[in-house]
Amino acid sequence: MITIKVQDRDLKGISNAALRKQNFLPAVFYHHHEESIPLIVDKKELQKLISSHQSVFKLSNGKMAILKSMDRDVYGTLIHLNF
């Protein structure tokens, strides 16, 4: 099973646009009966995730996750992930 490195994201810190310029993507981990967890994913890690063709991943924070959606802008560029 592939482990994807993630970092916790401070919602009052750096903007999502600034994250994207630094080759990171904002993401959210949703879990039944728990609060959602805002995350940051390195684009290199995202490539590992996409090329693996797996549906279940382990996040570096210890959570198991399924990639639910990848949001894109009008140009097709990835802008957000939902686990």
Secondary structure as GFF3:
##gff-version 3
##sequence-region A 1 83
A	DSSP	beta_strand	3	4	.	.	.	ID=ss1
A	DSSP	beta_strand	6	8	.	.	.	ID=ss2
A	DSSP	alpha_helix	16	21	.	.	.	ID=ss3
A	DSSP	beta_strand	24	29	.	.	.	ID=ss4
A	DSSP	beta_strand	37	42	.	.	.	ID=ss5
A	DSSP	alpha_helix	43	52	.	.	.	ID=ss6
A	DSSP	beta_strand	56	59	.	.	.	ID=ss7
A	DSSP	beta_strand	64	66	.	.	.	ID=ss8
A	DSSP	beta_strand	69	72	.	.	.	ID=ss9
A	DSSP	beta_strand	78	82	.	.	.	ID=ss10
###
